[in-house]
Amino acid sequence: WISHNSKPVSCVTVHPSGDFFATGGWDTYVKIWNFEPLIDPKSTKVKLLALLHDHTSSVNCVRFSPDGKYLASAGDDSQVFLWQRVPSIGKPNTFGIPENELTPNKPVQTWTSRVLSAHSQDVTSVSWSADSQRIVSCSIDGVLIVWDVKSYSQIWKSKREIGISSVAWDPLNRFIVAQQMNLHLVVYDVQGNFIKEVQDCLEEYDQALALRIAWSPDGSFVGAANGSKDTNFISPFFQRESFNFAFALEGHVAPINCLSCPPFLLKTGDQSYSSLFALVDKCGVLSIWLIGSETKPLFIMDQISNLTSYD
C-alpha cells in the first residue's frame, strides 16, 4: 500500500523514533507513513499519516532532521521545503488532491512548510547537520548551499562547473562532502572553504543523477557511489582528514549508485566497533556490509526492484 499513484518512489527517510517514515515520488508528493501496519498486517492503525503537496515537480530527496523535528524535501522544481508538524483541529485539507493519492486512507496529520529558494535547476540531495540547525542542498546547477534552519537564510554557497548529485554532512561537524555528476568528490569545511577534489578510483564514469553518498556514523570515512562505465563495480571509501583512498567494497555486477548507513555503531564479539552500510546497484541488488576489524557482506537481496533504485 506504499505507493505514489503508480509513479516511481524516488526517496525514503526514516524518522529517528522509528515510528514512521517518509517517501517522495515522481507524482510531486511527499507522503508520511506509519511503520506499525507495515510490520504488523493485522494492525488497525492508520497507514498514511500525512500528504505534503507543495512541490510542483518530482521529489528527489526527503530527510528527517536528527532531532526529528523537521522534514526536508527537495525536487525538480528547484525548491527545498522544510516541513514541521502542527497541531490541528479536524482533518487536513485535501482539496484538489486526486482521490487515488488519498489511499489507503485520508491523511490524519497536518504539516506546515517553509520554502528555501535559490537553486536554478533540479535539487538532487539534502543533508542535515548533526545539531539539526543547518541543512545543505545541492543541485545539477552545480550550486551547493548551506542554510540556517531557524532564519531560513543562506549561510554560504559555492558554485561548481559540474552538476552535483549528492551531499553528506560530516557527523562530527567539520566537513561537507558532495559528489558531482562526473563522480568526483568535492570536500568543504562547514564554513564553506574548499579543501579538496577527490578523483581516485572514479576515472571511468557515466554521468548519473541518482547517487547517494554517506559518512560512517563516527565520521572516520566517507563512502562514494560509483556509476562507472567499466566492469569494476566497486564502492570506494575515503579516509577522514586526508580523503585518500582507504578501501573498496567489491562484488556487485552493476554500477553502485546508492549508499546508506544507520546513525550508530555496532559492538562486535571481539569488543571492537563496526558500522553497517547498505549498497544498492542499478540492477536492483541490495547488499548489507559490516565494516570494522573484519569487513564482509552480511547478506544480499536480489531483485528488490525492476528499475534503478534511487535511495
N, C-alpha and C positions, 0 to 999 in steps of 0.2 A: 503493500500500500504506500510505500515511499516513492512518489513519482512527481514529475513536473509536466503533467499534461502530455505524456508520451514524448517529450523533448529530453535531450541528454541532461543528466545531472552532472554539473561540471565541478562542484567543490563541496566539501563537507568539513565540519568542525564540531568537536565535542565540548560541551560545557565543562568547566573544571569540576563541577559537582558530580559529573557522570550521569545526571538525571535526564538530560535532554541534549539534543544535537541540532545543528542547522545545516541546511543544504542550499545551494544556489543552482539555478538551471538556465538553459537557453530560452526558457519561456519568460525571462526577465524577473522572475520572482525569487525571493528568499523565503524559505519555509523552516519553521522550528518544530521539531518532532519530539514526542515523549518516548523515552527509551523503554519504559516498563512494558507496554504492549508489544514491543518488538522482541523482547526477551521472553515474555510470557504470553503466548497467543490467547490464553484464557482471560487475560486482564480486561477489565471493563473500563479502564481509564481512557480518556480521550487520546487520540493518536496525533492529530495535527493541533499544535498549540498556538501557532501564530503564522500569519501570512503577511509578508512585508513586500510592498509593491511600489516603491519609489523609483527603482531602476527602470529605464526605458529601453534597455538592450540586454543582451546576455550577461549573466552574472558569472564572473571568473574566479572569485575568491571570497570565502567567508571565514572569519576568525574571531572567536571569543577572546576577550582580554583575559590575562592570567588571573585577575581578581574576580572574574565572572560578571562584572557589572555592565559591560558593553559587548556589542557585536559589531564588527566592522565588515562591510561588504564592498566589493569593487567590481566594475563591469565595463563592457564595451562602450557604454555611454560616456566614458572618460570621467566618471564620478566615483567618489568614495563616500559611503554613508556610514555614520556612526549611529547605532541603534541602542536604545535603552528601554527597558520595560517600565510602563507606567501603570499605576492603579487605575482601574476603570470601572464604571458602573454600567452594567449591561454588556452586551456582546459587541465586539469590534465591528466597525463599519466595513461592509464588503460590497458596497455599491459599485457596480461596473465591473466586478470581477467575474469571469466566466464560471458557470456552475461546476464545470469539471475540474476547476482548480480548487474548489472548496470541498474536495473529498480527501480522506474518508469521513471527515466531519468538518463543520464550520469552525474556524479558529476561535479560541477562547481567551487569548491574551492580546493586549494592546501594547505595541511598541512604538515609540516616537523616534524620529530621526533628525540628524543634522548633516548637511552635505558639506564635503570638502572638495572644492572645485579649483583645479589648477592644471590638470593634465589636458593635453590636446587630443590624445588618442586612447585606445583601449588600455585600461588599468588592469594589469595582469596578476598582481600579487600585493598583499599587505602583510606586515608583521608587527607585533606588539613589543614594546619594551617590557622588561620583567616587572616593573613597578606599575604598569598599565597607565602611565601618564603620557606616553608618546606612542606614535604609530608611524611606520614608514610605508610608503606606497611607491610602486614602480610601474612603468608603462612602456608600451612599444614606441612611444615618442622619445625614449631614451632618458627621461627625467626621473630622478629619484628625489622624493620629498619626505622630510620628517615633519610631523605635525604635533602640535600641542593639543591634547585631548580636551582640556578644560576651556581653552580660549578659541579652539577651532582655527588656530592660526599656524602659518608655516614657521618653523624654526630655521630650517635651511633646505636648500635644494641644489642638486647637481645635474648637469646635462651631459649625457654621453652621446657619442656619434652613432651608436648602435642601440637598438631597442633592448629593453630589459624584460626578462621573462619571470624572474623570481627573486625574492629578497628574504633575508633571515636576520633577525636581531640577535646579537650575542646574549645568551642568558646571564653573563657576567657584566653586561652593560658597558663594554668597551668598543666593540666593533659592529659594523653593519656590513654584511656580505651580500652582493647581488650577482645573479648570473645573467649574462647578456644572451641575446639570441644567437650569437656565434659560439656560445657555451663557455666563453672566458668568464672567470670570476673577477669582480672588482671589489676591493676592500676599502672601507672608510672607517674612521673612528666616529663615535657618536656625535662629535662636534661638527662633522662634515668635512674633515680634512682627508684628502685622498691618500691612501697608503700604498696600494699595490694592485697590479693586474696580474692574474694567475692564468697561465695557458697550459700548464703541464697536463699531459695525457689527453688533451682535448683538441688536437690539431685538426683531425679529420671530422668535420661536423656537417650536420644537415640542419639548417635553421629550424628552430622549434619554438612554438608559442607555449605549449603546455609543459612547463617544467616546475619542479618543486625541489628546493634545496633545504637542508636542515643542519642545525648545530646539534652536537651531543648535549645532554642535559647539564653537564658540568662545564661546557664550553671548551673542552680540550681539543676538539677538532670539528671541522665542518665538512659535510658530505655534499658532493655535486651530482647533478643529473648529467646524463650523457646520451644525447640524441645522435650518436656517432653514425657516420655512413659506412664505416668499415665493419669488420666482423668481430672486433674486440669489444664486446659489450660489457664494460666494467663500470662500476661506480667509484670514482676516485675520492679519497678523503685527504684533507689537508690539515697540517698542524696549526695549532693556535700560535699567535705571535709572528712566526716566520711565514706561515701559509705555504710552506714547502710541502711537496707530496709526501704523504705518510704511508698509506696502504690503499688497496682497492678491494672491493667485493666483486667476485667473479662468478660466472655460472649462467647468467641469463643469456638467452639466444636471440634477443631483440633489444633495441635501444631502451635504456632505463631512463624514464622521464620524471619519476616522482620518488622522493624520499620523505620519510617522516619518522619521528620518534616520540614516545611519551615523555613527559617532563620529570622523569625520576630515574634513578639508577637502581639496578638490582644487585643485591648482595649474594654472591655465589658461594658454593660449598667450601672453597679454599679461603673464604673471608675476604676476597677481593671484590671489587665492584665492576659491573658491566653495564652497558647500555643496550637497549633494544632498538633496532632500526627496521623499518618496513621499506621495501623497494618494490616498485611495480613497473612493468615494461609495456611496450606498445602492443604486445600480443596478449595482454590480459593475464600475465603470470605475476603473482604476488609472492615475495619471499620475506621471511622474518628472520633477522640475524641477531645473534648475541655477539657483542663486540667488547672485548676486555682482554684478560690474560689469555683466554682462548677465544678465537673468533671463528664462528661457524654458523651455518644456516640452521635454524631450529625447525622450520617446516616451510613447505612450498605449496601454494594453492594455484592450480591451473584453471584457465577458462573462467576467471571471475567476471570477465566482460568480453563481449564480442566486438567492442570498439576500443579505441585508445582510452586508457584510464587517465583521468586528469588530476586526480588528487588522492 
